[in-house]
Amino acid sequence: MTPREFKAWFDGFTEAMTGTPTKAQWSRIKERVAEIDGNPISYPVFMDRYWSPYYPIWNNGIAGATTYTGWSSSSAMNAVGRNEAVLLAK
């Protein structure tokens, strides 16, 4: 992961935290720091509530062509970070 993707993940991770990190959260932060290698994440990160970048265009109730809206590893990593912080807080 690139430093930019780590920052996006860390921002999401800390948004969901209250107070100091638990031992599990701190361990996950250290694991993520070790993953920083400068190579971007070039594949979608799927989550339970993943919003697909593909959606049908509706015209008078009839589905048309599918449009690609783009994918951002930074926004995906931010969402993953928030979810991980919540799961590890328990």
PLY file of the C-alpha trace (Angstrom):
ply
format ascii 1.0
element vertex 90
property float x
property float y
property float z
element edge 89
property int vertex1
property int vertex2
end_header
0.00 0.00 0.00
1.17 3.52 -0.64
1.63 6.10 2.14
-1.43 7.92 0.75
-3.58 4.77 1.04
-2.27 4.18 4.56
-3.21 7.74 5.49
-6.73 7.19 4.11
-7.01 3.93 6.07
-5.63 5.55 9.23
-8.01 8.51 8.92
-10.95 6.13 8.70
-9.56 3.95 11.49
-9.13 6.86 13.90
-12.53 8.39 13.03
-14.20 5.31 14.48
-12.01 5.18 17.61
-12.93 6.69 20.95
-9.98 7.36 23.23
-6.71 5.47 23.08
-6.42 2.37 20.88
-7.08 -1.05 22.38
-4.31 -3.66 22.21
-6.03 -5.23 19.18
-6.35 -1.85 17.44
-2.70 -0.98 18.14
-1.61 -4.36 16.79
-3.59 -3.73 13.58
-2.04 -0.28 13.17
1.45 -1.83 13.38
0.47 -4.51 10.83
-0.77 -1.85 8.41
2.41 0.22 8.81
4.40 -2.89 7.83
2.31 -3.13 4.62
3.48 0.26 3.34
5.68 -0.51 0.33
4.83 2.21 -2.17
2.86 -0.12 -4.46
-0.74 1.02 -4.92
-3.65 -1.29 -4.21
-4.94 -1.88 -7.73
-7.95 -4.02 -6.97
-11.28 -3.22 -5.31
-11.54 -3.84 -1.58
-14.87 -5.54 -0.98
-16.74 -4.99 2.27
-20.13 -5.96 3.63
-21.61 -2.65 2.48
-19.51 -2.10 -0.64
-21.12 0.35 -3.08
-20.53 -0.89 -6.60
-19.15 1.64 -9.07
-21.42 0.09 -11.71
-25.05 1.07 -11.82
-27.74 0.97 -14.50
-28.94 4.18 -16.10
-32.73 4.30 -15.91
-34.68 6.01 -18.66
-38.47 5.98 -18.27
-38.31 2.82 -16.16
-36.09 0.90 -18.60
-32.54 0.01 -17.62
-29.96 1.24 -20.09
-26.21 0.94 -20.36
-24.02 0.41 -17.32
-21.68 3.26 -16.48
-18.37 3.05 -14.67
-17.99 5.85 -12.13
-14.39 5.09 -11.16
-12.78 3.47 -8.16
-10.58 5.06 -5.54
-8.27 2.97 -3.39
-8.05 5.86 -0.93
-11.80 6.02 -0.32
-11.97 2.23 -0.09
-9.12 2.14 2.43
-10.82 4.86 4.49
-13.99 2.76 4.71
-12.00 -0.37 5.56
-10.19 1.51 8.33
-13.45 2.67 9.91
-14.87 -0.86 9.86
-11.70 -2.43 11.28
-11.57 0.05 14.16
-15.15 -0.74 15.13
-14.58 -4.50 14.96
-11.35 -4.35 16.98
-12.85 -2.09 19.66
-15.02 -4.96 20.91
0 1
1 2
2 3
3 4
4 5
5 6
6 7
7 8
8 9
9 10
10 11
11 12
12 13
13 14
14 15
15 16
16 17
17 18
18 19
19 20
20 21
21 22
22 23
23 24
24 25
25 26
26 27
27 28
28 29
29 30
30 31
31 32
32 33
33 34
34 35
35 36
36 37
37 38
38 39
39 40
40 41
41 42
42 43
43 44
44 45
45 46
46 47
47 48
48 49
49 50
50 51
51 52
52 53
53 54
54 55
55 56
56 57
57 58
58 59
59 60
60 61
61 62
62 63
63 64
64 65
65 66
66 67
67 68
68 69
69 70
70 71
71 72
72 73
73 74
74 75
75 76
76 77
77 78
78 79
79 80
80 81
81 82
82 83
83 84
84 85
85 86
86 87
87 88
88 89
